[in-house]
Amino acid sequence: MKKIRIGIVGCGGMGGGHAIAIQSGTGNAIWNGSNVDVPGFDSPATTDISQLLELAGVVDIKEERQAWAKERGMKVYPDYETLLADDTVDAILIATPNHLHKEEAIQAMRAGKHVLCEKPVMLSSEEMLEVMAVSKETGMTFYPRQNREWDEDYLMVKKIYDEKLLGNIFNIKCRIMGSRGIPGDWRGVKAYGGGMMLDWGVHILDRILKMVPEKLSRLYCTCTHITNDECDDGFQLLLTFEGGLTVNLEVGTCHFVNEPLWCVYGDQGSAEIKNWGLEGRMVRLLSWNDRDATPILAGAGLTKTMAPRGKSKSVEELPLPKFDFDRNELYKNFVEVCNGEAEQIVTQEHALRVLRVMEAAFQSDETGSVVEFNG
């Protein structure tokens, strides 16, 4: 496989992390340029991206980031145009603020470069259609870096769903909760593409829309503005698919007590993933007949209906599914696509669908109504 020489535009948290990962040969996913030691972050990946990608250099408008890159032996281009003019560069990785993605992607593809673009790839579906047209016109790859399709927590949920380990799934809940507000940079500015819908919403929608093969029929969304009047600092989004599956997605940045990361409910059992440490369990139904149920005191009254099954013989407790996976498969696939050896796993059409669902979510929030969605 031909190694791809890639230049990075934007050398902040994400771009700097990409540069370190490619340059160092760790083969791991991205962390920011501060080289902070994160527990568990050195977990191995099957694919070493340093064998696939070669760092040509970086470009950034901030002098301190240029100095940071030079200290680490990276080539620093004086500007984006000079990077694009380098004939030895095969591809561009875009890691700038969201509002710059469209023009930078179009410039790169028209300069004969493939593009790997950070999420959200565009601010709107209209922008995405423009970029898709240029990709088709030039024959250059445009690849959305929606990398959390390879998160282990999601892959656990996907396995439960795909293999019906808990029967037919009727409800899924995913909650991304923090207590630090919107990051104090451009992510809090609407014109730059700030807000949590365009930050975490992309990821959780990307995964659900990839996992569920059915069409989305309707949605309802409410956004929060607890710490930021301009951008959403969280949201609650209810998706209903044509087969009846409902999915509750929640992102919040003002939660000091978190709920479980995932809950999955099927007609033959339930599963819980408590956190990114992958603590959790599956409880599978053995029999609906539980004649030993004892009423419990619930507030001012008794209930047998809601009494827990406990160690009843009607259910069994199981560990969450485990499996091997390659956290760097996206990079491998990007290089294969650039070399004409594979089809995109994260397609342009899929990224367009995610953007359209986010637009419908904003519409629902603004109108306070359910939005019908056929797709």
CORGIGI-V769509 format. One record per residue. RES is the residue in one small letter. SS is DSSP state (a for helix, b for strand, c for the rest). NEAR is the number of other C-alpha atoms within 10 Angstrom. D_LAST is the distance of its C-alpha to the last C-alpha in Angstrom with 2 decimals. Layout:
res=RES ss=SS near=NEAR d_last=D_LAST
res=RES ss=SS near=NEAR d_last=D_LAST
This chain:
res=m ss=c near=10 d_last=36.53
res=k ss=c near=11 d_last=37.31
res=k ss=c near=16 d_last=37.29
res=i ss=b near=23 d_last=35.26
res=r ss=b near=17 d_last=37.13
res=i ss=b near=25 d_last=34.87
res=g ss=b near=30 d_last=35.66
res=i ss=b near=26 d_last=34.19
res=v ss=b near=24 d_last=33.69
res=g ss=c near=21 d_last=33.94
res=c ss=c near=25 d_last=36.29
res=g ss=c near=20 d_last=35.60
res=g ss=a near=15 d_last=34.33
res=m ss=a near=18 d_last=31.52
res=g ss=a near=25 d_last=33.13
res=g ss=a near=24 d_last=36.47
res=g ss=a near=21 d_last=35.05
res=h ss=a near=23 d_last=33.53
res=a ss=a near=27 d_last=36.93
res=i ss=a near=24 d_last=38.82
res=a ss=a near=22 d_last=36.65
res=i ss=a near=23 d_last=37.05
res=q ss=a near=20 d_last=40.70
res=s ss=a near=13 d_last=41.92
res=g ss=c near=15 d_last=40.46
res=t ss=c near=17 d_last=39.40
res=g ss=c near=24 d_last=36.12
res=n ss=c near=25 d_last=34.50
res=a ss=c near=20 d_last=31.48
res=i ss=c near=17 d_last=32.14
res=w ss=c near=20 d_last=34.48
res=n ss=c near=17 d_last=35.97
res=g ss=c near=19 d_last=39.01
res=s ss=c near=11 d_last=41.41
res=n ss=c near=10 d_last=41.73
res=v ss=c near=8 d_last=41.48
res=d ss=c near=9 d_last=42.13
res=v ss=c near=8 d_last=39.24
res=p ss=c near=7 d_last=40.03
res=g ss=c near=8 d_last=38.03
res=f ss=c near=11 d_last=36.68
res=d ss=c near=12 d_last=38.89
res=s ss=c near=11 d_last=37.16
res=p ss=c near=15 d_last=37.14
res=a ss=c near=17 d_last=34.35
res=t ss=c near=13 d_last=34.59
res=t ss=c near=18 d_last=34.02
res=d ss=c near=21 d_last=36.48
res=i ss=a near=25 d_last=34.75
res=s ss=a near=18 d_last=38.19
res=q ss=a near=15 d_last=38.52
res=l ss=c near=21 d_last=35.41
res=l ss=b near=24 d_last=35.56
res=e ss=b near=19 d_last=38.64
res=l ss=b near=22 d_last=38.76
res=a ss=b near=24 d_last=40.05
res=g ss=b near=22 d_last=40.28
res=v ss=b near=28 d_last=38.67
res=v ss=b near=23 d_last=38.66
res=d ss=c near=22 d_last=38.57
res=i ss=c near=13 d_last=40.02
res=k ss=c near=11 d_last=41.74
res=e ss=a near=9 d_last=45.22
res=e ss=a near=10 d_last=45.15
res=r ss=a near=19 d_last=42.14
res=q ss=a near=20 d_last=43.90
res=a ss=a near=13 d_last=46.95
res=w ss=a near=17 d_last=44.99
res=a ss=a near=22 d_last=43.63
res=k ss=a near=14 d_last=47.09
res=e ss=a near=10 d_last=48.67
res=r ss=c near=11 d_last=46.49
res=g ss=c near=11 d_last=47.45
res=m ss=c near=18 d_last=44.25
res=k ss=c near=16 d_last=44.54
res=v ss=b near=20 d_last=43.58
res=y ss=c near=20 d_last=42.69
res=p ss=c near=13 d_last=44.01
res=d ss=c near=13 d_last=40.75
res=y ss=a near=19 d_last=37.34
res=e ss=a near=14 d_last=38.77
res=t ss=a near=10 d_last=41.42
res=l ss=a near=23 d_last=38.94
res=l ss=a near=22 d_last=36.92
res=a ss=a near=13 d_last=40.25
res=d ss=c near=13 d_last=41.19
res=d ss=c near=10 d_last=40.96
res=t ss=c near=13 d_last=41.16
res=v ss=c near=20 d_last=37.78
res=d ss=c near=22 d_last=34.87
res=a ss=b near=28 d_last=32.00
res=i ss=b near=26 d_last=31.25
res=l ss=b near=25 d_last=29.75
res=i ss=b near=28 d_last=28.53
res=a ss=c near=26 d_last=29.33
res=t ss=c near=21 d_last=30.08
res=p ss=c near=18 d_last=28.77
res=n ss=a near=23 d_last=25.14
res=h ss=a near=18 d_last=26.03
res=l ss=a near=16 d_last=27.94
res=h ss=a near=23 d_last=25.33
res=k ss=a near=19 d_last=24.23
res=e ss=a near=13 d_last=27.78
res=e ss=a near=20 d_last=29.07
res=a ss=a near=25 d_last=26.40
res=i ss=a near=20 d_last=27.05
res=q ss=a near=16 d_last=30.79
res=a ss=a near=24 d_last=30.69
res=m ss=a near=24 d_last=28.84
res=r ss=a near=17 d_last=31.12
res=a ss=c near=18 d_last=34.01
res=g ss=c near=18 d_last=33.03
res=k ss=c near=27 d_last=31.68
res=h ss=b near=28 d_last=28.68
res=v ss=b near=27 d_last=26.72
res=l ss=b near=24 d_last=25.69
res=c ss=b near=24 d_last=24.18
res=e ss=b near=21 d_last=24.18
res=k ss=c near=23 d_last=21.24
res=p ss=c near=25 d_last=19.70
res=v ss=c near=31 d_last=19.86
res=m ss=c near=26 d_last=19.45
res=l ss=c near=22 d_last=19.62
res=s ss=c near=18 d_last=16.71
res=s ss=a near=19 d_last=13.93
res=e ss=a near=13 d_last=16.62
res=e ss=a near=16 d_last=19.06
res=m ss=a near=22 d_last=16.86
res=l ss=a near=15 d_last=16.47
res=e ss=a near=13 d_last=20.27
res=v ss=a near=22 d_last=20.93
res=m ss=a near=18 d_last=18.82
res=a ss=a near=12 d_last=20.88
res=v ss=a near=19 d_last=24.07
res=s ss=a near=21 d_last=23.25
res=k ss=a near=12 d_last=22.89
res=e ss=a near=11 d_last=25.97
res=t ss=a near=15 d_last=28.14
res=g ss=c near=14 d_last=27.04
res=m ss=c near=21 d_last=27.01
res=t ss=c near=25 d_last=24.73
res=f ss=b near=29 d_last=22.51
res=y ss=b near=26 d_last=21.61
res=p ss=b near=25 d_last=19.83
res=r ss=b near=23 d_last=22.15
res=q ss=c near=22 d_last=19.75
res=n ss=a near=19 d_last=22.51
res=r ss=a near=17 d_last=21.96
res=e ss=a near=23 d_last=20.10
res=w ss=a near=16 d_last=23.79
res=d ss=c near=14 d_last=25.04
res=e ss=a near=19 d_last=27.03
res=d ss=a near=21 d_last=25.92
res=y ss=a near=20 d_last=22.25
res=l ss=a near=19 d_last=23.39
res=m ss=a near=19 d_last=25.35
res=v ss=a near=22 d_last=22.41
res=k ss=a near=18 d_last=20.39
res=k ss=a near=16 d_last=23.45
res=i ss=a near=22 d_last=23.83
res=y ss=a near=21 d_last=20.26
res=d ss=a near=14 d_last=20.30
res=e ss=c near=10 d_last=23.85
res=k ss=c near=14 d_last=23.72
res=l ss=c near=19 d_last=26.85
res=l ss=c near=20 d_last=26.53
res=g ss=c near=18 d_last=25.11
res=n ss=c near=17 d_last=21.69
res=i ss=b near=21 d_last=20.17
res=f ss=b near=15 d_last=19.19
res=n ss=b near=18 d_last=19.24
res=i ss=b near=21 d_last=19.22
res=k ss=b near=17 d_last=20.79
res=c ss=b near=20 d_last=21.20
res=r ss=b near=20 d_last=23.68
res=i ss=b near=20 d_last=24.93
res=m ss=b near=19 d_last=28.16
res=g ss=c near=16 d_last=31.01
res=s ss=c near=12 d_last=33.91
res=r ss=c near=13 d_last=34.60
res=g ss=c near=18 d_last=32.44
res=i ss=c near=24 d_last=30.63
res=p ss=c near=13 d_last=32.56
res=g ss=c near=9 d_last=35.27
res=d ss=c near=10 d_last=34.31
res=w ss=a near=15 d_last=31.73
res=r ss=a near=20 d_last=28.97
res=g ss=a near=22 d_last=30.26
res=v ss=c near=17 d_last=30.03
res=k ss=a near=14 d_last=27.02
res=a ss=a near=13 d_last=27.92
res=y ss=a near=15 d_last=27.87
res=g ss=c near=22 d_last=24.40
res=g ss=c near=24 d_last=25.85
res=g ss=c near=25 d_last=24.62
res=m ss=c near=24 d_last=23.17
res=m ss=a near=27 d_last=19.47
res=l ss=a near=21 d_last=19.96
res=d ss=a near=19 d_last=22.37
res=w ss=a near=18 d_last=21.37
res=g ss=a near=24 d_last=17.93
res=v ss=a near=21 d_last=16.77
res=h ss=a near=18 d_last=18.32
res=i ss=a near=23 d_last=17.18
res=l ss=a near=21 d_last=13.49
res=d ss=a near=22 d_last=13.90
res=r ss=a near=20 d_last=15.52
res=i ss=a near=20 d_last=13.42
res=l ss=a near=18 d_last=10.11
res=k ss=a near=15 d_last=12.49
res=m ss=a near=17 d_last=14.20
res=v ss=c near=14 d_last=11.79
res=p ss=c near=10 d_last=10.49
res=e ss=c near=15 d_last=8.49
res=k ss=c near=14 d_last=4.95
res=l ss=b near=21 d_last=5.44
res=s ss=b near=16 d_last=7.00
res=r ss=b near=20 d_last=9.39
res=l ss=b near=22 d_last=11.61
res=y ss=b near=21 d_last=15.21
res=c ss=b near=25 d_last=17.19
res=t ss=b near=20 d_last=20.87
res=c ss=b near=23 d_last=22.47
res=t ss=b near=19 d_last=26.12
res=h ss=c near=16 d_last=28.86
res=i ss=c near=14 d_last=31.78
res=t ss=c near=16 d_last=33.25
res=n ss=c near=15 d_last=31.67
res=d ss=c near=12 d_last=31.33
res=e ss=c near=13 d_last=29.53
res=c ss=c near=23 d_last=26.72
res=d ss=c near=26 d_last=24.91
res=d ss=c near=26 d_last=26.91
res=g ss=b near=29 d_last=24.47
res=f ss=b near=22 d_last=21.63
res=q ss=b near=19 d_last=20.37
res=l ss=b near=23 d_last=16.65
res=l ss=b near=17 d_last=15.45
res=l ss=b near=24 d_last=12.01
res=t ss=b near=20 d_last=11.47
res=f ss=b near=20 d_last=9.45
res=e ss=c near=13 d_last=9.61
res=g ss=c near=12 d_last=12.84
res=g ss=c near=14 d_last=14.46
res=l ss=c near=16 d_last=14.61
res=t ss=b near=19 d_last=15.19
res=v ss=b near=19 d_last=15.54
res=n ss=b near=19 d_last=18.02
res=l ss=b near=21 d_last=18.23
res=e ss=b near=23 d_last=21.39
res=v ss=b near=25 d_last=23.16
res=g ss=b near=25 d_last=26.64
res=t ss=c near=22 d_last=29.66
res=c ss=c near=19 d_last=32.26
res=h ss=c near=14 d_last=32.46
res=f ss=c near=11 d_last=35.86
res=v ss=c near=8 d_last=35.16
res=n ss=c near=15 d_last=32.02
res=e ss=c near=15 d_last=30.09
res=p ss=c near=17 d_last=28.90
res=l ss=c near=21 d_last=26.49
res=w ss=b near=24 d_last=24.47
res=c ss=b near=20 d_last=24.75
res=v ss=b near=21 d_last=23.19
res=y ss=b near=20 d_last=23.84
res=g ss=b near=20 d_last=23.97
res=d ss=c near=14 d_last=25.91
res=q ss=c near=18 d_last=28.55
res=g ss=b near=20 d_last=28.97
res=s ss=b near=22 d_last=27.89
res=a ss=b near=25 d_last=27.89
res=e ss=b near=20 d_last=28.68
res=i ss=b near=23 d_last=28.78
res=k ss=c near=18 d_last=30.98
res=n ss=c near=16 d_last=30.87
res=w ss=c near=12 d_last=30.53
res=g ss=c near=10 d_last=33.83
res=l ss=c near=15 d_last=31.92
res=e ss=c near=14 d_last=34.14
res=g ss=b near=17 d_last=32.75
res=r ss=b near=16 d_last=32.86
res=m ss=b near=22 d_last=31.30
res=v ss=b near=18 d_last=32.82
res=r ss=b near=20 d_last=32.37
res=l ss=b near=18 d_last=33.42
res=l ss=c near=14 d_last=36.36
res=s ss=c near=12 d_last=37.13
res=w ss=c near=9 d_last=36.17
res=n ss=c near=9 d_last=39.90
res=d ss=c near=13 d_last=41.44
res=r ss=c near=8 d_last=44.71
res=d ss=c near=10 d_last=46.07
res=a ss=c near=15 d_last=43.82
res=t ss=c near=15 d_last=46.02
res=p ss=c near=14 d_last=45.22
res=i ss=b near=14 d_last=44.79
res=l ss=b near=11 d_last=45.76
res=a ss=b near=11 d_last=42.73
res=g ss=c near=7 d_last=44.09
res=a ss=c near=5 d_last=46.52
res=g ss=b near=8 d_last=45.72
res=l ss=b near=13 d_last=45.14
res=t ss=b near=12 d_last=42.01
res=k ss=c near=12 d_last=41.74
res=t ss=c near=10 d_last=38.07
res=m ss=c near=12 d_last=37.10
res=a ss=c near=14 d_last=39.91
res=p ss=c near=12 d_last=38.84
res=r ss=c near=13 d_last=39.40
res=g ss=c near=10 d_last=41.24
res=k ss=c near=9 d_last=42.97
res=s ss=c near=14 d_last=42.44
res=k ss=c near=13 d_last=42.58
res=s ss=c near=16 d_last=39.34
res=v ss=b near=18 d_last=37.23
res=e ss=b near=15 d_last=37.57
res=e ss=b near=14 d_last=36.72
res=l ss=b near=12 d_last=35.36
res=p ss=c near=11 d_last=34.78
res=l ss=c near=19 d_last=31.37
res=p ss=c near=14 d_last=30.50
res=k ss=c near=10 d_last=31.92
res=f ss=c near=8 d_last=31.28
res=d ss=c near=8 d_last=31.98
res=f ss=c near=13 d_last=29.47
res=d ss=c near=16 d_last=29.79
res=r ss=c near=22 d_last=28.85
res=n ss=c near=19 d_last=29.33
res=e ss=a near=19 d_last=27.17
res=l ss=a near=23 d_last=24.99
res=y ss=a near=21 d_last=28.19
res=k ss=a near=18 d_last=29.29
res=n ss=a near=19 d_last=26.08
res=f ss=a near=28 d_last=26.28
res=v ss=a near=26 d_last=29.83
res=e ss=a near=19 d_last=29.08
res=v ss=a near=19 d_last=26.39
res=c ss=a near=23 d_last=28.88
res=n ss=c near=14 d_last=31.45
res=g ss=c near=10 d_last=29.31
res=e ss=c near=12 d_last=29.55
res=a ss=c near=13 d_last=25.98
res=e ss=c near=12 d_last=22.27
res=q ss=c near=18 d_last=20.45
res=i ss=c near=15 d_last=19.29
res=v ss=c near=19 d_last=17.39
res=t ss=c near=15 d_last=15.79
res=q ss=a near=20 d_last=15.31
res=e ss=a near=12 d_last=11.76
res=h ss=a near=15 d_last=11.08
res=a ss=a near=24 d_last=13.13
res=l ss=a near=21 d_last=11.30
res=r ss=a near=18 d_last=7.97
res=v ss=a near=25 d_last=10.53
res=l ss=a near=26 d_last=12.19
res=r ss=a near=18 d_last=9.47
res=v ss=a near=24 d_last=9.07
res=m ss=a near=22 d_last=12.88
res=e ss=a near=16 d_last=13.26
res=a ss=a near=20 d_last=11.54
res=a ss=a near=27 d_last=13.90
res=f ss=a near=21 d_last=16.80
res=q ss=a near=17 d_last=16.12
res=s ss=a near=20 d_last=16.26
res=d ss=a near=20 d_last=19.43
res=e ss=a near=12 d_last=21.02
res=t ss=a near=12 d_last=20.56
res=g ss=c near=12 d_last=21.09
res=s ss=c near=14 d_last=18.45
res=v ss=c near=16 d_last=15.28
res=v ss=b near=20 d_last=12.20
res=e ss=b near=14 d_last=9.70
res=f ss=c near=16 d_last=6.06
res=n ss=c near=10 d_last=3.76
res=g ss=c near=13 d_last=0.00
